[in-house]
């Protein structure tokens, strides 16, 4: 599952690279940093799988070893989740024109990051999966997954409320807003459910390692969710004369004649076009630029 989600992430990053070359440096840095982290995690998990199933074939002790999982799963997933959640916090601060809710989200993101690091430390101390689960690991895992789930739910609720209040009066802009609302609810609910499920699986009697399946994909879900929001500005148009829109979804935009900039990017006969919703920082209704 991790490799499958990594393939989806690589495709999303490639489409982002083609469609939004004019995005701010900070947005590009965030996207490519997440890609680097996820690539490193996938390689580490692949090495762990090869060590357990190939080098240690037939030896159950190899399967019980934690190896580099203490770092590649909880810590790296926590870092990616923190980056995605602070990204949403920034968006909410722009929409709400207030930093109160965004600050609370950042605090929760820091709590889950601390929990993920503590879980990684406990995992490294245990050395073996069979010795990992216990009172201390339950506490750290609860902080990690509970903080993530709560943060995701607050993000989904706040984004939905603030975006719903934005009535531009333009059909095309409202369609993009509705698409972003749907994406926010779907991705926020998914990551929250997987985080809660991961904690529940860790509490099962007999200490089975079922929780490793959900823990291994949690980071990839956050990164794919974030890229889905970035790429929600993009339209796939098979017409010969696609409409072109500005490429950045941010609080600042560039003035262009007739509200059109950029160009289409052909991808196997399908043109990737670009569109934007601009939310002004004053009290006037946002407008389609």
Buried (B, 14 or more C-beta within 10 A) or exposed (E): EBEEBBEBBBEBBEBBBBBBEEBEEEBBEBBEEBBEBBEEBBEBBBBBBEBBEEEBEEEEEBBBBBBBBBBBBBBBBBBBBBBBBBBBBBBBBBBBEEEEBBEBBBEBBBBBBBBBBBBBBBBBEBBEBEBBBEEBBBBBBBBBBBBBBBBBBBBBBBBBBBBEEBEBEBEEBBEBBEBBBEBBBEBBEBBBBBBBBBBEBBEEEEBEBBBBBBBBBBBBBBBBBBBBBBBBBBBEBEEEEBBBBBBBBBBEBEEEEEBEBBEBBEEEEEBBBBBBBBBBEEEEEBBBB
